[in-house]
């Protein structure tokens, strides 16, 4: 990724002359997304240590994750996939999100390189 002259952030992928095959190769290069439950504050079917993966792209939702949590996660999947830094200065590679239920769970969301998957 590079910064454009106007300071906007852009991937600057070479799209001129890009074929459908080239386009599909970009999808093949996307990393997985790991979500891991790190805290449970009340009643919830999910438990601490539970881990799920978005397989290869943000559109392939992990099985076994409740719809409420998926709703929150979808706000961050593309940020994580493209490596946009999180707000926690202690580790900008991780997003920590809370499920919508006030007594629910807290999850770490991170990109997992293809080689480590």
Buried (B, 14 or more C-beta within 10 A) or exposed (E): EEEEEEEEEEEEEEEEEEEEEEEEEEEEEBBBBBBBBEEBEEEBEBEEEBEBBBBBBBEEBBEEBBEBBBEBBEEBBEBBBBEBEBEEEEEEEBBBBBBEBEEBBBBBBBBBEEEEE
